[in-house]
């Protein structure tokens, strides 16, 4: 059983970049080209509003990518 609080932890783009060991441009490219990448939660309607990601969703995405390597 998972804790609801754990599933709702939000992290910033910089944290996502650290988790994936990539830069801002590569993160943008991944978000654009991979429809399975978790969608951000924006602070506002503006294009430059801060984007936050649900940590559990990013971790699940990373796990699915790692698991798909073994299936190939």
C-alpha positions in Angstrom: 0.0 0.0 0.0 1.4 3.4 -1.0 1.2 6.6 0.9 -1.0 9.3 -0.7 1.4 12.0 0.4 4.4 10.3 -1.3 2.5 10.1 -4.6 1.8 13.8 -4.6 5.3 15.1 -4.0 6.0 17.8 -6.6 9.5 18.4 -7.9 10.8 21.1 -10.2 12.4 20.8 -13.6 15.9 21.1 -12.1 15.2 18.0 -10.0 13.9 16.1 -13.0 17.0 17.1 -15.0 19.2 15.8 -12.1 17.3 12.5 -11.9 17.8 12.0 -15.7 21.2 13.5 -15.8 20.2 15.8 -18.7 20.1 19.5 -19.5 17.1 21.8 -20.0 17.2 21.5 -23.8 17.2 17.7 -23.6 14.3 17.7 -21.1 12.3 19.9 -23.5 13.1 17.5 -26.3 12.0 14.5 -24.3 8.8 16.2 -23.2 8.0 17.1 -26.8 8.9 13.8 -28.5 7.8 11.2 -25.9 4.0 11.3 -25.3 4.5 9.0 -22.3 6.6 11.5 -20.3 4.6 12.9 -17.4 2.8 16.2 -18.0 3.9 19.1 -15.8 1.7 21.0 -13.4 2.1 24.7 -14.2 2.0 27.5 -11.6 -0.1 29.7 -14.0 -1.4 30.1 -17.5 1.7 31.8 -18.8 4.2 30.1 -21.0 7.0 30.9 -18.6 5.1 29.7 -15.5 7.1 27.3 -13.3 6.5 23.7 -14.1 6.4 21.0 -11.4 6.2 17.3 -11.9 4.8 14.5 -9.7 7.9 12.7 -8.5 6.2 9.3 -8.5 5.1 9.7 -12.1 8.7 10.6 -13.2 10.1 7.6 -11.3 7.5 5.4 -12.9 8.4 6.7 -16.3 12.1 6.0 -15.7 11.2 2.5 -14.5 9.1 1.8 -17.6 12.0 2.9 -19.8 14.4 0.7 -18.0 12.0 -2.3 -18.1 11.4 -1.9 -21.8 15.1 -2.3 -22.4 15.0 -5.8 -21.0 11.9 -6.7 -23.0 13.6 -5.9 -26.3 
